[in-house]
């Protein structure tokens, strides 16, 4: 399993890098709490409706590229490992 985590995917992102990105969850939650502190009942992106979410949390070009690379890497891993 450890060997798989360090092996680069077709896109150049390793599962280790993807894992680090996903594990930034506590930082992301803190940013979301700060973003929505003035709105009642909304504490995270999960509580925001589509229009509000697009307005305040739409990814920039670098973010879109990262999302695409992660999705491609995970898809590639799934196809190559059957997981």
C-alpha positions in Angstrom: 0.0 0.0 0.0 2.8 2.4 0.9 4.3 1.9 -2.6 1.1 2.9 -4.2 0.9 6.1 -2.2 4.2 7.4 -3.6 3.7 6.2 -7.1 2.9 9.2 -9.5 -0.3 9.0 -11.3 -0.6 9.7 -15.0 -1.3 13.3 -14.3 1.8 13.8 -12.1 -0.2 13.9 -8.9 0.7 11.1 -6.5 -1.8 9.7 -4.1 0.3 11.1 -1.3 -0.2 14.6 -2.7 -3.9 14.0 -3.1 -4.1 12.8 0.5 -2.3 15.9 1.7 -4.8 18.1 -0.2 -7.8 16.2 1.2 -6.3 16.4 4.8 -6.4 20.2 4.7 -10.0 19.7 5.9 -9.6 21.5 9.2 -8.1 24.6 7.5 -10.9 24.5 4.9 -13.5 24.3 7.7 -12.0 27.3 9.5 -12.0 29.3 6.2 -15.6 28.4 5.6 -16.7 29.4 9.2 -15.0 32.8 8.7 -16.6 33.2 5.3 -20.1 32.6 6.6 -19.9 34.1 10.1 -22.3 36.9 9.2 -25.0 34.6 7.7 -27.4 32.8 10.1 -27.6 29.0 9.7 -24.6 28.7 7.3 -21.4 27.5 8.7 -19.9 25.6 5.8 -20.1 25.3 2.0 -22.4 22.3 2.5 -25.0 24.6 4.0 -24.9 27.2 1.2 -27.2 27.1 -1.8 -25.8 26.8 -5.3 -25.9 30.6 -6.1 -24.3 31.6 -2.8 -21.7 28.9 -3.1 -20.7 29.9 -6.7 -20.5 33.5 -5.5 -18.2 33.0 -2.5 -16.3 29.7 -3.1 -15.9 29.3 -6.9 -12.4 28.0 -7.6 -9.9 30.2 -9.5 -8.1 28.9 -12.6 -5.4 27.2 -10.4 -8.1 25.6 -8.3 -10.0 24.3 -11.4 -6.8 22.9 -12.7 -6.1 21.2 -9.4 -9.6 19.7 -9.2 -9.2 18.4 -12.8 -5.9 16.8 -12.0 -7.1 15.2 -8.8 -10.2 13.8 -10.6 -8.1 12.4 -13.4 -5.5 10.9 -11.0 -8.2 9.2 -9.0 -10.0 8.0 -12.1 -6.7 6.7 -13.4 -5.9 4.9 -10.1 -9.4 3.4 -10.1 -9.0 2.1 -13.6 -5.5 0.7 -13.1 -6.1 -0.9 -9.7 -9.8 -1.8 -9.9 -10.4 0.1 -6.6 
